[in-house]
């Protein structure tokens, strides 16, 4: 191959660069990674929902999605790390009722503020809690449960996955509304709390649909009521707490994405639109249904308004129930 003189060689390089610039496919660089921080261990509902939506979101945005589990302090460690991230749209936190609405009342010194540290992006789903007793129990309705609790104050017990957990808070809210007392027995995880309920060591639990539905269907547990405003399609014969005598009762677990405060509005709008699309995709809807989750697409403002409403409500429950974290 003949060598070009200096000036001709420079001209050829310039022409080559111009040709590359005119062809985006040739100039394409690897997409930046979209980091989704999940402030809990892998395998739980927060993690599963984050991965289901995150995978679809990454395809839509042309980015690689990294789900980063940063567990600890009831989700506070991961949420704090998300709050400190660059507000460029490449870091999201999969928040939920605990990290965004309950923790401010549980922990005196959080590494984030749920309202000031984040911009709401999109709500993802609600997961109803189900009040269950052992299938061998003579109790068949919420009214019977509360009647017995009032007749035997302090003798009945309920389990949860730990102090300050969503199940703990939900049951304390039920106690507050029903004006009765049942002793809390905290466990280190939801699975052992359910196992002891089935074994007869405790009388009840009030926790997320995904972990109790299989046992209800298998006849090991009996569902008394659900926390959502409407009955569950999977349990059409089980009434809501609201229709069982406590109007307005709503203690669902909810989940949604937030971004570090200061993320540009156009970026938030794009993320919101793609998350809402993902929630309508058949494969994502199927995954959510498997978790007992109800998709809740909406605007960033709607999600932000929910967080604002929930903060004082759960602060009162934490105060009244004298709830302390592990």
C-alpha angles and dihedrals in degrees: 000000000000118000115239121229114252098262093045091047092052090048090051091051091050092049090049092051091049090051091052091049089053091054110061092186090063093046095046114128126201109281117254116257119257105218116206111192114209109191094207136062121279119275101039126111093264091054095044094049092046092053094044093054096031094058092053091044092053092054092050093049096039091238134126110246119220114191104205116195110208106171129181145098095030092305094312097116095056093042090052091052091050091050090057095049124109110274094231101116094258096101126058132174120218096220128184141181092286100051096037105034113015105036095066088065094042102046120049094202114037121177088228143032113231092218104033101036098052144045112217113241109175141330111237111187151333122232113198121220118230123211106222138177132188111285089237092059117110089222112105105163139039089244091057091048094053092043091055092044090054092046092050106032112194096005097091120073139199131198133220138175090259145313110308093015121139090255091052093050093045093053093046088054089051090050090050093051094042095042095226137119128235121167116248118228109191121205132190096253139357096261096063091044090056093044092056091048090055089045092054097246092121133027104227150345134204108207145134120312096237095066099042103037095077091052093047090051091047091052096245095112133032120221115221102176144343126231098224124098089243132042117263118256088223091054105032094161095054113091126223121250087243094059091043091071106292109093116204094019110153122161104154121148110242133196136197147151124260130179131211111281113268097038106151115264094235089054092050091049092051093048091048093051093049094046090052089050091049091053089057095051112110095231093050092045089052092051092049092048089053088058092050087248127149113214112234111187115183147127128301088247092055091053092046091050090052091054091050091051095046099051099072093038095057093038087062092049092050091048096046093044093044088229116186125185121240 
